[in-house]
């Protein structure tokens, strides 16, 4: 089984920093809910890189970014330069 060899799931989603839908969203946090389901917070890869660089970033996020870098599939784009579509 090659689950991790493919890298973390990246797809269309809402970037919490760009405040819009992006094509390269990935999970950056999991918010737990006490009286209901939790929520997955997503960000574009550029913002996910910024989160991963913070001292309090979870290790799994750092590992996901490293996996993207190793696979060579992640565009290293500036979030401000992305299309506003």
C-alpha positions as CSV (number, residue, x, y, z in Angstrom):
1,X,0.0,0.0,0.0
2,X,1.5,3.3,-1.0
3,X,-0.8,5.8,0.8
4,X,1.9,8.3,2.0
5,X,4.0,8.0,-1.1
6,X,1.4,10.1,-3.0
7,X,1.6,13.0,-0.5
8,X,-1.0,14.8,1.4
9,X,-4.5,15.4,-0.1
10,X,-4.6,18.7,-2.0
11,X,-7.6,19.8,-3.9
12,X,-10.2,22.5,-4.2
13,X,-11.2,24.1,-1.0
14,X,-11.6,27.4,1.0
15,X,-8.4,29.1,2.0
16,X,-8.8,30.6,5.5
17,X,-6.3,33.4,4.6
18,X,-7.2,34.1,1.0
19,X,-10.9,34.0,2.0
20,X,-11.8,32.4,-1.3
21,X,-11.9,29.0,-3.0
22,X,-8.6,27.8,-4.3
23,X,-7.5,24.8,-6.3
24,X,-4.6,23.8,-4.1
25,X,-6.2,23.7,-0.6
26,X,-4.9,21.4,2.1
27,X,-5.7,20.8,5.8
28,X,-3.8,23.1,8.2
29,X,-5.8,22.6,11.4
30,X,-8.5,20.4,12.9
31,X,-10.9,22.2,15.2
32,X,-12.6,19.9,17.7
33,X,-16.2,20.5,18.6
34,X,-17.5,19.7,22.1
35,X,-21.2,19.6,21.2
36,X,-21.0,18.7,17.5
37,X,-18.7,17.6,14.7
38,X,-15.3,19.2,14.4
39,X,-14.1,21.3,11.4
40,X,-11.2,21.0,9.1
41,X,-9.5,24.3,8.3
42,X,-7.8,24.5,4.9
43,X,-5.4,26.9,3.3
44,X,-3.7,27.2,-0.1
45,X,-0.3,25.6,-0.2
46,X,1.5,29.0,0.0
47,X,-0.4,29.8,3.3
48,X,0.0,26.3,4.5
49,X,3.8,26.8,4.2
50,X,3.5,29.9,6.3
51,X,1.6,28.0,9.0
52,X,4.1,25.1,8.9
53,X,6.9,27.5,9.6
54,X,5.4,28.7,12.9
55,X,6.8,27.2,16.1
56,X,3.4,25.9,17.2
57,X,2.6,24.2,13.9
58,X,1.6,20.6,14.3
59,X,4.2,18.1,13.2
60,X,1.8,16.4,10.7
61,X,1.5,19.8,8.8
62,X,5.3,20.1,8.6
63,X,5.5,16.5,7.4
64,X,2.8,17.2,4.7
65,X,4.7,20.2,3.4
66,X,7.9,18.1,3.4
67,X,6.1,15.4,1.4
68,X,4.9,17.9,-1.2
69,X,8.5,19.3,-1.5
70,X,9.9,15.8,-1.9
71,X,7.3,14.8,-4.5
72,X,8.0,18.1,-6.4
73,X,4.3,18.6,-7.0
74,X,3.7,21.7,-4.9
75,X,3.8,25.1,-6.6
76,X,5.6,27.6,-4.5
77,X,3.3,30.5,-5.2
78,X,2.7,33.8,-3.5
79,X,-0.9,33.8,-2.2
80,X,-1.3,37.4,-3.2
81,X,-0.4,36.7,-6.8
82,X,-3.1,34.0,-7.3
83,X,-6.1,34.7,-9.5
84,X,-9.0,36.3,-7.7
85,X,-11.4,33.8,-9.5
